[in-house]
Every structure is written in structure tokens, then in C-alpha cells.
Amino acid sequence: MKLTAINYADSETEWLVAECPEIGTASQGHTEEEALANLQEATDLYLESFPQTLKMWSGCPITLRTKPS
């Protein structure tokens, strides 16, 4: 299974937003790498709260996909 990260620029700030639609998590960062790393951390922490879901998604990397403008 794969998790997807959709990155896009926030129109009101200088932040890049990263969302994982399969899990419903989101985070942000000043660079694409930072946003993706923050999203991975947020997703990992979220999944720790749901042991059954964690088993299913454990170890799945988040693949970056840029949201069209």
C-alpha cells in the first residue's frame, strides 16, 4: 500500500501545505522537504492512536504528488 502526499502553497502565507488524503493528516513547512517530513511525523503520530490501522499502514512511505495550480 502507498500513502500519497499532496503539496501545495498556501495562498495566504509563505508555507507549503502537505496533505495525506488516505489518512486525512496534514502539515506544513517552509520547503517541500520540511513539509513532507512534518507530514510523515504527523501521520506516524496519528496512526499510533489506532493500532489496527497502524498495522495496515506501518512502514508505508509517503509518495509526493504536487497539487495542480
N, C-alpha and C positions, 0 to 999 in steps of 0.2 A: 504494500500500500504506500501511497505517496501523499504527502501533505504539500499544499501549494501556498506560497506567499505572493500576495499581490501588493506591489509597491506603487505608491503614487504621492505626488507632492500635495501637501495641504495648502489650499488656495489662500488661507488667511495667515499662515505662519511660514517660517522657513524650514519646517520639519518635513521629513519624509514619513509617510504612514505605511505600515506593513500589516496586512490582514491575512489570516489563515481561514479561508471560508469553510473548510471541512470541520474545524473545531470551533470556530467563532471567536478566536482570540485576535487581538490587535495590539500593536505597539508602535513606537516611533523612534526616530533617530535623525541625526544631522547628516549622515551619509547612508548609502544603501546598505553597506556592510553593518553599520551600527543598528539600523532599523531591523535587519534580518536577525542579527544576534539577539537583540532585545525581544523580537517576536519568538525566537526559539526558546529563550528563557521563560517568557510569559506562558507559552504553550506547555512547556515541561511542568511548570509550577501548577498550571490549571489541571493538567492530566493527573498529577499526584493526588488530587482530590477525588478522583474517580478510578479506583483500582481496576475495574473491569475494562474501562475504556483505555486505560494506560497499557494493559496487556495487548490490546489490539494495535495501538499506535506506537508502542515503545520502540525506540530506535529508528523511527522513520525520519529521514531528513526532510527538511522543508525546502522545496524547489522554488526558486524565484521566478515570478512572472510579472512583467510590468503592465500596469493597467493602462489601456489606451487613453490618450488625452482627449 
